[in-house]
Amino acid sequence: MKTPPLALTLGDPAGIGPEITVKTWAALRAVGPAFMVIGDFDLLRSASLSSAPTLRRVAGAREAAEVFEDALPVLDIPLQVRPVCGKADPAYAGTVIRWIETAVGLALSGEVAGVVTAPIAKAPLYAAGFGFPGHTEFLAELSAQATHDGARGPVMMLTAGGLRTSLVTIHEPLSRVPSLLNLEAVVNVGLVTAQALHGDFGVERPRLAMAALNPHAGEGGALGREEIEILGPAARVLRDLGVDCGDPRPADSLFHVEARARYDAVICLYHDQALIPVKMLDFWGGVNVTLGLPIVRTSPDHGVGFDIAGRGVARPDSLIAAVRLAGEIAARRHKPGVAM
């Protein structure tokens, strides 16, 4: 069974999304996976380093798959206001949101195999009334009525250089993290991560490590009790549920080469604990994967790049990696007998 193409949303039109999308198509056109862009055709044409015939308006995914090797397929949803490179503007927000909604709808219907999202700028969306912290939470809401084998997402995973890190809290002030940790939240991240490792990444027997919150894993309670009261019990619950999960370990000894050989993913407790090691391993090639959704979703692990937008210097490495990973996950989900 042939896997349908992916849908790629352009992100903030004043950022580097259009440029890296064109560069990603140029890198993958001959090898795939195929994707179609949900966005503004004229914006992409202006971002292209070649002539307009390398783009083609399409009506749907079937046509997109047929033309992908010869032209970048675009489901054209035009902007109402022409963007200025590097300038955030709430006037784009409605169309940006519509691009995302369209891509998710196509994925839920099965017309596309998954969604890859170029970066959005949150501030202009907030100014226009957007009520979600970011892409991840919005996609979870859009797909809330569907199910995926008992998954309870969204869970954010970052991956690069053979390392995978799943987050219990995401965009939260560090001062709030301890109060947001609880047994249920940590166990849920572990379950969703183990399920995704098996079903989406092809890991036969997933092994999880757990990062401690406090230095020296709390030093027996002298440096904090979260490891005793929350994290250690969560690891035991996961093991009781059949998940191979280690007890919380000091984060400063979890990410060297020998340690990484002993697990398939790490449960991390806050943003920088998960992102710093991933970006140290491969700053340009990291991918953000949303676990526990009924659709495949990946994105590049970087922002909108307003400071370099329109200059032609943006690197597409992370978006290329995101498209490739989305294609791999989608292919696994589309295998006969694999639950969707």
C-alpha positions as CSV (number, residue, x, y, z in Angstrom):
1,M,0.0,0.0,0.0
2,K,1.5,3.3,-1.1
3,T,1.8,6.0,1.5
4,P,0.0,9.2,0.7
5,P,2.1,12.4,0.6
6,L,2.6,14.6,3.6
7,A,1.2,18.1,4.2
8,L,3.7,20.8,5.0
9,T,2.4,24.1,6.4
10,L,4.4,27.3,5.7
11,G,4.5,28.7,9.3
12,D,4.9,32.4,9.7
13,P,5.0,34.0,6.2
14,A,7.5,36.7,7.2
15,G,10.0,34.1,8.5
16,I,12.2,31.6,6.9
17,G,9.5,29.0,6.4
18,P,8.9,29.7,2.7
19,E,12.6,29.7,1.9
20,I,13.4,26.4,3.7
21,T,10.3,24.8,2.2
22,V,11.6,25.4,-1.3
23,K,15.1,24.2,-0.4
24,T,13.6,21.1,1.2
25,W,11.7,20.2,-1.9
26,A,14.9,20.7,-4.0
27,A,16.7,18.2,-1.6
28,L,14.0,15.6,-1.5
29,R,12.2,15.8,-4.9
30,A,14.1,12.8,-6.4
31,V,14.1,10.7,-3.2
32,G,11.1,11.6,-1.2
33,P,9.1,11.4,0.9
34,A,6.6,13.4,-1.2
35,F,4.8,16.3,0.4
36,M,2.5,19.1,-0.7
37,V,2.6,22.6,0.8
38,I,-0.5,24.2,2.4
39,G,0.2,27.9,1.9
40,D,0.4,30.9,-0.3
41,F,1.5,30.1,-3.9
42,D,2.8,33.6,-4.7
43,L,4.7,33.7,-1.4
44,L,6.5,30.5,-2.3
45,R,7.2,31.7,-5.8
46,S,8.9,34.8,-4.4
47,A,11.0,32.6,-2.1
48,S,12.1,30.2,-4.9
49,L,15.6,30.6,-6.2
50,S,14.4,29.3,-9.6
51,S,11.5,30.2,-11.9
52,A,7.8,29.8,-11.3
53,P,7.4,26.5,-13.3
54,T,9.0,24.6,-10.3
55,L,5.8,25.3,-8.4
56,R,2.3,23.9,-9.3
57,R,-1.1,24.6,-7.8
58,V,-2.8,21.3,-6.9
59,A,-6.3,20.4,-5.8
60,G,-5.4,17.6,-3.5
61,A,-2.9,14.9,-2.4
62,R,-3.3,12.5,-5.3
63,E,-2.3,15.2,-7.8
64,A,0.5,16.4,-5.5
65,A,2.1,12.9,-5.4
66,E,2.0,12.8,-9.2
67,V,3.8,16.1,-9.8
68,F,6.2,16.1,-6.8
69,E,9.4,15.1,-8.7
70,D,8.9,17.9,-11.3
71,A,7.3,20.7,-9.3
72,L,6.6,21.7,-5.7
73,P,2.9,21.1,-5.2
74,V,1.0,23.8,-3.5
75,L,-2.6,23.8,-2.1
76,D,-3.0,27.5,-2.5
77,I,-4.6,29.3,0.4
78,P,-3.6,33.0,-0.2
79,L,-2.7,35.5,2.4
80,Q,-4.9,38.6,2.6
81,V,-1.9,40.8,3.4
82,R,1.5,40.6,1.7
83,P,4.2,39.8,4.3
84,V,7.3,41.9,4.9
85,C,10.3,39.6,5.6
86,G,11.3,39.7,9.2
87,K,8.3,41.7,10.3
88,A,5.8,39.9,12.6
89,D,2.2,41.0,12.0
90,P,-1.1,39.7,13.5
91,A,-2.7,40.4,10.1
92,Y,-1.3,37.0,8.9
93,A,-2.6,35.1,11.8
94,G,-6.0,34.0,10.4
95,T,-4.5,32.5,7.3
96,V,-1.6,30.8,9.2
97,I,-4.2,29.2,11.4
98,R,-6.2,28.1,8.4
99,W,-3.2,26.5,6.9
100,I,-2.7,24.4,10.0
101,E,-6.4,23.5,10.3
102,T,-6.5,22.4,6.6
103,A,-3.4,20.2,7.0
104,V,-4.8,18.5,10.1
105,G,-8.2,17.9,8.4
106,L,-6.5,16.3,5.5
107,A,-4.4,14.1,7.9
108,L,-7.5,13.0,9.9
109,S,-9.3,12.1,6.7
110,G,-6.3,10.0,5.5
111,E,-5.8,12.1,2.4
112,V,-2.3,13.0,3.6
113,A,0.0,10.7,5.6
114,G,1.0,13.3,8.2
115,V,1.7,16.9,8.9
116,V,5.0,18.8,9.0
117,T,4.8,22.3,10.3
118,A,7.3,25.1,9.6
119,P,7.8,27.4,12.6
120,I,5.2,30.0,13.7
121,A,5.7,33.1,15.6
122,K,3.6,33.0,18.7
123,A,3.4,36.7,19.7
124,P,1.5,37.8,16.5
125,L,-0.9,34.9,16.9
126,Y,-1.6,35.8,20.5
127,A,-2.2,39.4,19.5
128,A,-4.8,38.1,17.0
129,G,-6.5,36.1,19.8
130,F,-4.9,32.7,19.3
131,G,-5.7,30.8,22.5
132,F,-3.0,28.1,22.5
133,P,0.6,28.1,23.8
134,G,1.8,26.8,20.4
135,H,1.5,24.4,17.6
136,T,1.5,21.3,19.8
137,E,-1.5,22.2,21.9
138,F,-3.4,23.5,18.9
139,L,-2.9,20.3,16.9
140,A,-4.0,18.3,20.0
141,E,-7.2,20.3,20.2
142,L,-7.9,19.9,16.4
143,S,-7.5,16.1,16.6
144,A,-9.1,15.6,20.1
145,Q,-12.1,13.7,18.8
146,A,-9.9,11.0,17.2
147,T,-8.0,8.2,19.0
148,H,-4.8,6.4,18.4
149,D,-4.6,3.1,20.3
150,G,-5.1,4.6,23.7
151,A,-2.4,7.3,23.4
152,R,-2.9,10.4,25.6
153,G,-1.0,13.2,24.0
154,P,0.3,15.6,23.2
155,V,3.8,14.7,24.3
156,M,6.7,16.7,22.8
157,M,9.7,14.6,21.8
158,L,13.0,16.1,20.4
159,T,15.3,13.9,18.5
160,A,18.7,14.2,16.8
161,G,22.0,12.4,16.7
162,G,20.4,9.2,18.0
163,L,19.0,10.9,21.1
164,R,15.3,11.1,21.9
165,T,14.0,13.2,24.8
166,S,10.3,13.5,25.9
167,L,9.1,16.4,28.0
168,V,6.8,16.4,31.0
169,T,6.5,20.2,31.0
170,I,7.3,22.3,28.0
171,H,7.1,26.1,27.8
172,E,6.9,26.8,31.5
173,P,9.0,29.1,33.8
174,L,11.5,27.0,35.6
175,S,10.1,28.2,38.9
176,R,6.8,26.5,38.1
177,V,8.2,23.1,37.1
178,P,8.2,21.5,40.5
179,S,4.6,22.3,41.2
180,L,3.6,20.9,37.8
181,L,5.2,17.5,38.3
182,N,2.9,14.7,39.6
183,L,2.7,11.0,39.3
184,E,0.1,10.9,36.7
185,A,1.8,13.3,34.3
186,V,5.2,11.5,34.5
187,V,3.6,8.1,34.0
188,N,1.6,9.4,31.1
189,V,4.7,10.7,29.3
190,G,6.4,7.4,29.9
191,L,3.5,5.4,28.5
192,V,3.0,7.6,25.4
193,T,6.8,7.6,24.7
194,A,7.1,3.8,25.0
195,Q,4.1,3.3,22.7
196,A,5.5,5.7,20.1
197,L,8.9,4.1,20.3
198,H,7.4,0.7,19.5
199,G,4.8,1.8,16.9
200,D,6.3,4.8,15.3
201,F,10.0,4.3,15.6
202,G,10.1,0.5,15.3
203,V,11.8,-0.2,18.6
204,E,10.8,-3.7,19.6
205,R,11.4,-3.4,23.4
206,P,11.6,0.3,24.3
207,R,13.9,1.2,27.2
208,L,13.3,4.5,29.0
209,A,15.6,6.5,31.2
210,M,14.3,9.2,33.5
211,A,16.1,12.4,34.3
212,A,16.1,13.7,37.9
213,L,14.9,17.2,38.7
214,N,17.5,18.0,41.4
215,P,21.3,17.8,41.4
216,H,22.6,14.3,42.3
217,A,19.0,13.0,42.0
218,G,18.1,14.8,45.2
219,E,20.9,13.3,47.3
220,G,18.5,11.1,49.2
221,G,16.2,14.1,49.9
222,A,18.8,16.5,51.0
223,L,18.6,18.5,47.8
224,G,14.9,18.0,47.1
225,R,12.3,15.3,47.5
226,E,10.7,15.1,44.0
227,E,12.8,12.0,43.2
228,I,11.5,10.3,46.3
229,E,7.9,11.4,46.2
230,I,7.1,11.6,42.5
231,L,9.8,10.4,40.1
232,G,10.8,7.2,41.7
233,P,7.2,6.1,42.3
234,A,6.4,7.0,38.6
235,A,9.3,4.8,37.4
236,R,7.9,1.9,39.5
237,V,4.4,2.4,38.2
238,L,5.7,2.3,34.7
239,R,7.6,-0.9,35.3
240,D,4.5,-2.4,36.9
241,L,2.7,-1.5,33.6
242,G,5.3,-3.4,31.6
243,V,7.5,-0.4,30.5
244,D,11.2,-0.8,31.0
245,C,12.0,2.5,32.8
246,G,14.9,3.2,35.0
247,D,14.8,5.2,38.3
248,P,15.5,8.9,38.1
249,R,19.2,9.6,37.5
250,P,21.2,12.9,37.6
251,A,20.8,14.6,34.3
252,D,24.5,15.5,34.1
253,S,25.4,11.8,33.6
254,L,22.6,10.8,31.3
255,F,23.7,12.1,27.9
256,H,27.3,10.9,27.3
257,V,27.9,8.2,24.7
258,E,28.0,5.2,27.0
259,A,24.8,6.3,28.8
260,R,22.9,6.8,25.5
261,A,23.6,3.2,24.6
262,R,21.5,2.0,27.5
263,Y,18.2,3.6,26.6
264,D,16.0,4.5,23.6
265,A,14.5,7.7,25.1
266,V,14.8,9.9,28.2
267,I,11.9,11.3,30.1
268,C,12.9,14.9,30.8
269,L,11.1,17.3,33.1
270,Y,11.6,20.7,31.6
271,H,12.4,22.5,28.4
272,D,16.1,23.1,28.6
273,Q,16.8,19.7,30.2
274,A,15.6,18.1,27.0
275,L,16.6,20.5,24.3
276,I,20.2,21.3,25.3
277,P,21.6,17.8,24.8
278,V,19.7,17.3,21.5
279,K,21.0,20.6,20.2
280,M,24.5,19.9,21.4
281,L,24.5,16.6,19.4
282,D,23.1,18.1,16.2
283,F,22.2,21.8,16.3
284,W,21.0,22.0,12.7
285,G,19.3,18.7,12.4
286,G,17.0,18.4,15.4
287,V,13.3,17.4,14.9
288,N,10.3,18.0,17.1
289,V,7.8,15.1,17.1
290,T,4.4,15.2,18.7
291,L,3.6,11.9,20.3
292,G,0.2,10.6,21.3
293,L,-1.8,12.2,18.5
294,P,-4.0,10.3,16.0
295,I,-1.9,12.0,13.2
296,V,1.8,12.1,12.4
297,R,3.3,15.5,13.2
298,T,6.8,16.7,13.1
299,S,8.5,20.1,12.8
300,P,12.0,21.6,12.7
301,D,13.6,22.3,16.0
302,H,14.1,26.0,15.5
303,G,12.2,29.2,15.3
304,V,10.9,31.6,12.6
305,G,14.3,33.2,11.9
306,F,13.1,36.8,11.4
307,D,16.7,38.0,11.6
308,I,17.7,36.2,8.4
309,A,14.4,36.0,6.6
310,G,14.6,37.0,2.9
311,R,18.3,36.8,2.7
312,G,18.6,33.3,1.2
313,V,20.9,32.0,3.8
314,A,18.5,29.9,6.0
315,R,19.6,26.3,6.3
316,P,16.9,23.7,5.6
317,D,18.6,20.8,7.5
318,S,16.0,20.6,10.3
319,L,13.0,20.8,8.0
320,I,14.5,18.1,5.7
321,A,15.0,15.9,8.8
322,A,11.4,16.6,9.9
323,V,10.0,15.6,6.5
324,R,12.1,12.4,6.4
325,L,11.1,11.4,9.9
326,A,7.4,12.1,9.3
327,G,7.7,9.9,6.2
328,E,9.3,7.1,8.1
329,I,6.6,7.2,10.8
330,A,3.8,7.4,8.3
331,A,5.2,4.4,6.4
332,R,5.2,2.4,9.6
333,R,1.6,3.4,10.4
334,H,0.4,2.5,6.9
335,K,1.8,-1.0,7.0
336,P,-1.0,-3.6,6.8
337,G,-2.1,-4.6,10.3
338,V,-0.7,-1.6,12.1
339,A,-3.3,0.3,14.2
340,M,-3.8,3.9,13.2
